[in-house]
Amino acid sequence: MYSIFRCDCGRVLYGKEGVATRKCPCGKSIKVKDRRIFKKVETAEEASQAVREMQEEIYGEVSFKKASKLPKSRRFQITTKE
């Protein structure tokens, strides 16, 4: 059984039942028992899908862009020493 919950940063996460803490990609360690559980599912695949769906509800459809389509202020500048 897996629980679906959110970090303070807003990211939706899942954790296996019985696990005390979960580390968010933002760096925060989360005590699972102190969190509001939004949903419970049986398998890791269902948990992953539920997280994707909740993230899309919150932030809209997720899509990847090519670096050439990003604004210049968000591109990484690569410099070479000659």
C-alpha positions as CSV (number, residue, x, y, z in Angstrom):
1,M,0.0,0.0,0.0
2,Y,1.3,3.5,-0.9
3,S,0.2,6.9,0.4
4,I,0.0,10.1,-1.7
5,F,0.9,13.3,0.1
6,R,2.4,16.8,-0.6
7,C,5.6,18.5,0.6
8,D,5.6,22.1,1.9
9,C,7.2,23.1,-1.5
10,G,4.0,21.8,-3.3
11,R,5.4,18.7,-4.9
12,V,3.2,15.6,-4.7
13,L,5.0,12.5,-3.4
14,Y,4.3,8.9,-2.5
15,G,5.7,6.7,0.1
16,K,5.3,3.0,1.0
17,E,3.1,2.3,4.0
18,G,5.2,1.9,7.2
19,V,7.9,4.3,6.1
20,A,8.6,7.0,8.7
21,T,10.2,9.7,6.5
22,R,10.5,10.5,2.8
23,K,13.0,12.9,1.2
24,C,11.6,15.5,-1.3
25,P,13.7,16.6,-4.3
26,C,13.6,20.1,-2.7
27,G,15.8,18.6,0.1
28,K,13.3,18.5,2.9
29,S,12.8,15.3,4.9
30,I,9.1,14.8,5.5
31,K,7.6,12.8,8.3
32,V,4.9,10.8,6.5
33,K,2.6,10.3,9.6
34,D,2.4,14.1,10.1
35,R,1.1,14.7,6.5
36,R,-2.4,14.7,5.2
37,I,-2.9,11.6,3.0
38,F,-4.7,12.5,-0.2
39,K,-5.0,9.0,-1.6
40,K,-3.9,5.4,-0.9
41,V,-3.2,2.9,-3.7
42,E,-2.0,-0.7,-3.9
43,T,1.0,-0.7,-6.3
44,A,4.0,1.6,-7.0
45,E,2.8,2.0,-10.6
46,E,-0.6,3.2,-9.4
47,A,1.2,5.6,-7.0
48,S,3.4,7.0,-9.7
49,Q,0.4,7.6,-12.0
50,A,-1.6,9.2,-9.2
51,V,1.3,11.6,-8.5
52,R,1.5,12.5,-12.2
53,E,-2.2,13.2,-12.3
54,M,-2.2,15.4,-9.2
55,Q,0.8,17.3,-10.4
56,E,-1.0,18.0,-13.7
57,E,-4.1,19.2,-11.8
58,I,-2.0,21.6,-9.7
59,Y,0.5,22.9,-12.3
60,G,-1.1,22.0,-15.6
61,E,0.1,19.7,-18.3
62,V,3.8,19.0,-18.1
63,S,5.8,19.1,-21.3
64,F,9.4,19.2,-22.2
65,K,10.9,22.0,-24.4
66,K,14.0,22.1,-26.4
67,A,16.7,24.4,-25.1
68,S,16.4,26.5,-28.3
69,K,12.8,27.3,-27.4
70,L,13.6,28.6,-23.9
71,P,14.0,32.3,-23.3
72,K,17.7,33.3,-23.4
73,S,17.7,34.2,-19.7
74,R,16.9,30.6,-18.8
75,R,19.5,28.9,-21.0
76,F,22.8,27.7,-19.6
77,Q,25.8,29.5,-21.1
78,I,28.6,27.1,-22.0
79,T,32.0,28.7,-22.4
80,T,35.2,27.1,-23.4
81,K,38.7,28.2,-22.7
82,E,40.9,28.5,-25.7
